[in-house]
Structures are given as structure tokens and as C-alpha cells.
Amino acid sequence: MSERVDVLIVGGGLVGASLAIALQRIGRSACLLEASAGAAVPAVFDQRNLSFAAATVNALTALGVMQKLGSAPGPITRIHVSRAGDFGRVQLAAADYGRPWFGQVVVARDFGNALEARLQELPGLVRRRPARFLGLGEVVDGHRQVRVQDDDGEHTLLARLVVGADGTASGVRAALGIGTEDHDFQQTLFVARVRSQRAPDGTAWERLTDTGPTALLPRGDRHFGVVHGVARDDADAVMALDDAAWLARLQAAVGWRAGRLLESGPRAAYPLRQVLSAALVGERAVLLGNAAQTIHPLGAQGFNLGLRDALTLAEVLEDGGDAGSDALLQSYAQRRAEDRAQTIAFSGGLARLTSNDAPLMRPLRSLGLLATQATSLQSLLVGGAMGFRGDVPRLCRGEAA
């Protein structure tokens, strides 16, 4: 007889692992299907720098994850945004909003280790690893058939609810027959760790150019996390630069606000695409995180949005009952609509606007930066940056109950 599970989470990455912890917290049983073997941290938990919004820090603290970090995160107390060639800038200070910080910067690998440590504390969690999702079958007696493969061969599981948290190229989404709306920004984003003449002081510096953003994020280890966008056609040449030429390129892009850049760690490159799922739910199935929406990293909203997906789903499941009922899934989709739409519009729209090099756009962009600095738009920007959009999950609001 096939194994029956309540909630099957396909994907043990950042969002899938966070959901597993959230479900255990409310007493909901879950099975986590992971591609990686043993307790090794998956390759996805690399040296990227994650900018956690205040809402995300609230939630991960309540879930007991932030306490597992191996090193202190870097608080973002100020945000400075400007664009090359335009006048005007946006400067935001958390203290002006009665906050100690807007968010915190965490190294992805450190966060991955913290998630793994927290998962190992959950005795009720079933983990199948290494295991691979093969496809979906029919619904039988209120359960969705799920074909998986592990070291013992191919098996069929029966799940009340299948959660696709398996990334941009989601196999669950494809098995559901849900299409996507894709946009290639024709940019590649480089990420690395850099050391500067001046230690981080809590300021996140973001410089926008025609070929993408360059940002310096204040880490907690006296280094900056750097992200640097380049035109896709230039990516190979940038990757081939020696460290001196790479640092010179970064210096020219971001200026001297953080002092002279002295040293860089290894760099990694990621093509920038926006991939939006045409639907968030299917029959006894739901998509979360990058499987639901992979967005431009401008504004560092990707994981923050995916975590709010996971926490909202956990709230919807908290009252018990059939985890995969159509009413429950429609409720989830409705609750996520506003936050998802606003965050996608913010990241994608800003990316298109700031990379448009048409001469007529320059004065409009400059006026936009000045208006954001001087008007109530600033408050909207701050609220979004801290993760308080739409129907905010309770844990994000700092409500443990």
C-alpha cells in the first residue's frame, strides 16, 4: 500500500524548509522531499547574501531559526539609492520610523546551516532524502498520487496536499500543467563578498545603472555583500577579470561612499529572469517561492516574498481539516494576491525603469527619486522594504500566537 502523508513539500531549499518548520510549529504533519543526501547543506545554500526584511526577521525568530545562525547578521539601519547620470537620490533612516533597522543581512550558507539545525530538532518531521520528484497522478480518496524516486527505486506517495517549493524550473508546476509568464532582463547578476577600507556602518548602498543595479550590503563580519548587474553579453568577460580589475569595476560602479574596495571573495553569476506562474494552486497542490514567482532581485524581495507564501499557507492550515481542499487553497490564493502583485510590480517595474537608457527617461527618473525622498511615497517604500504588504502573516508582524 502506498504511503499516505498530510502535506508533502517538494523541495528542501530555503522556502520549503521554512514551511516544514512552520507546519511543525502548529502541529501539522509534513513530509519533506529533498534532493540532497544526509545532513549536508544543499548547494543552493551558497555564499549569496540574503537581505531579510524586518517581517522576515520577526518570523524566523519566532520559528527558532535566527537563534541558530553561526554569526551575527548585519543590520540595515540606512538605505541610500541613486542612479548613475541622474540627479536626486533616496535616503532612508530606520530611526526616522522608530525602528532599530529595516532588515538584516545574512549569508545564505549560514542561514542554510541554521535551517538544517532547526529541522533536526523536529522529531515529527518525515524527511525523504535523497529523493526526486517524478510526477503527479490522479486524486484517489482525497489524496494526490505523487511519484518519487530514491535509492530504493520508484515509489508512489499519497498526499492530501502537494507543495511545490522546487524552484524556478518547478517540476510540480510543470506536472500541474500551469504555464508561466517569462521575461528575460538580459542581465547577469554577480554576487561576492568584499572588504572595504571602511567597515560597514549599517548603510545599504544601491547604485542603479543602464545594465543593472550594484549594491553593497552591510554584513555582520565587517565585510560587504556585493551584487553587481551587467549586460548579459558582458558576463563572460566580467567573470574572467582578475581580482584587481573586478574591484576596479565595482569601485567605478558604486563610487567611494564606502571607501576603497580592498579585497573580494569568489564571485558567482546568475542570469536574471522573471518567471511568474499563471496560477498558484491546482488540484490538491500549491506553489510557493520561486516556483510561484521568480522576480528581479532589485529591492531584495525574492526570499522574503517566498517566506510570506509559506507562512500564509501555514496559517490557512492551522485550523485543521482537509489540507488540500479547494476552499482552503482558494483562500490561500486570495490572501497572497495583494502582496504578490505589489512586490512583483515593485521589483520588475523598478528594474525596467532604472535600466531604460532613453534620454527622455533621465529627467523623469530624477524627478521620481526626488519625489520619493520628499513625499509619502517614501513611507510606502519603507513598508514594502520591511515586508509589510497586503495580508501580512502573524509571525511577520511579531505576533507569536
Beta strands, then each sheet from edge to edge (+ up, - down):
strand 1: 3-10
strand 2: 30-33
strand 3: 49-53
strand 4: 74-76
strand 5: 78-83
strand 6: 89-93
strand 7: 103-107
strand 8: 126-128
strand 9: 131-140
strand 10: 143-150
strand 11: 153-164
strand 12: 180-196
strand 13: 203-209
strand 14: 212-218
strand 15: 224-231
strand 16: 261-264
strand 17: 268-277
strand 18: 281-282
strand 19: 285-287
strand 20: 293-294
sheet 1: 8+ 2+ 1+ 11+ 10- 9+
sheet 2: 8+ 2+ 1+ 11+ 19+ 18-
sheet 3: 3+ 7- 4+
sheet 4: 6+ 5- 13- 14+ 15- 12+ 16-
sheet 5: 6+ 5- 13- 14+ 15- 12+ 17- 20+
end
